[in-house]
Structures are given as structure tokens and as C-alpha cells.
């Protein structure tokens, strides 16, 4: 499990609530609840916190996979 340094955690804030984050296992968790009453959680991948709200993370993941799935020859000028 990658451990986020205390120095980094001291400056990171939840993009939804603006509250500090704490590490719980493989995730960072906001210390304050969002408007829906739930504390936002953020994955840590390869030691990098993914601080995107869930709806934007899904869109970014979908957009990233679309770009990688295309055939490089399709964009070539002939």
C-alpha cells in the first residue's frame, strides 16, 4: 500500500468539500461530508492521488480509454 507523505497530506484538500484529506488504506477520504452527507473518497493509483469528483473521474476514464483505443493510422494525413 503506497503511503502518502504527511507533508503532501498537509496541503491536499478535497475538491468537493475543501476539507483536509486522510489516508484510509488505498484511498484518501475527506474529513467533512459533502452536501449528500457522504465523505468523498479518492483512489490512489501508483502512489498518485486521483482527486477528481466521481462524476469527473468516470468521464476522464472514458475519455482516456477512447483516445488509447483508436487506430493511429486513422488520424494520418494521406
C-alpha positions in Angstrom: 0.0 0.0 0.0 1.5 3.3 -1.0 1.7 5.7 1.9 1.1 9.4 1.1 3.6 11.6 2.9 2.4 13.7 5.8 3.8 16.8 4.1 1.7 16.2 1.0 -1.4 15.4 3.0 -1.0 18.7 4.9 -1.6 20.6 1.7 -4.1 18.4 -0.2 -7.8 19.3 0.1 -10.9 17.6 -1.1 -12.1 19.3 -4.4 -15.7 18.8 -3.3 -15.7 20.0 0.3 -12.4 21.8 0.6 -11.7 19.8 3.8 -8.3 18.1 4.6 -7.9 14.5 3.5 -6.8 11.5 5.5 -5.5 8.2 4.1 -7.5 5.1 4.7 -5.9 2.1 3.0 -5.7 2.7 -0.7 -7.9 5.8 -0.6 -7.9 9.4 0.6 -11.1 10.4 2.5 -12.4 13.9 3.1 -12.7 14.9 6.7 -16.0 16.6 6.0 -19.1 15.3 4.3 -20.4 16.6 1.0 -23.9 18.1 0.5 -25.3 14.5 0.2 -23.9 13.6 3.7 -21.2 11.3 2.4 -17.5 11.9 2.8 -15.9 11.8 -0.7 -13.3 9.1 -1.3 -10.4 9.3 -3.8 -8.3 6.4 -5.1 -4.6 6.3 -5.0 -3.0 4.8 -8.1 0.7 4.1 -8.3 1.2 6.4 -5.3 -0.7 9.3 -7.0 -4.0 10.6 -5.5 -6.7 10.9 -8.1 -8.5 14.0 -6.8 -11.4 14.1 -9.2 -15.0 14.1 -8.1 -16.6 10.7 -9.0 -18.6 12.1 -12.0 -15.5 13.7 -13.5 -13.3 10.7 -12.8 -15.8 8.5 -14.8 -15.7 11.0 -17.7 -11.9 11.2 -17.6 -11.5 7.5 -17.6 -13.9 7.1 -20.5 -12.2 9.8 -22.5 -8.8 8.4 -21.8 -9.8 4.9 -22.9 -11.3 6.3 -26.1 -8.0 8.0 -27.0 -6.0 4.9 -26.5 -8.3 2.6 -28.4 -8.1 4.5 -31.7 -6.0 3.3 -34.6 -3.1 5.7 -35.1 -3.4 5.3 -38.8 -7.0 6.7 -38.7 -5.6 10.2 -37.9 -2.8 10.1 -40.5 -2.9 12.5 -43.5 -2.6 10.8 -46.8 
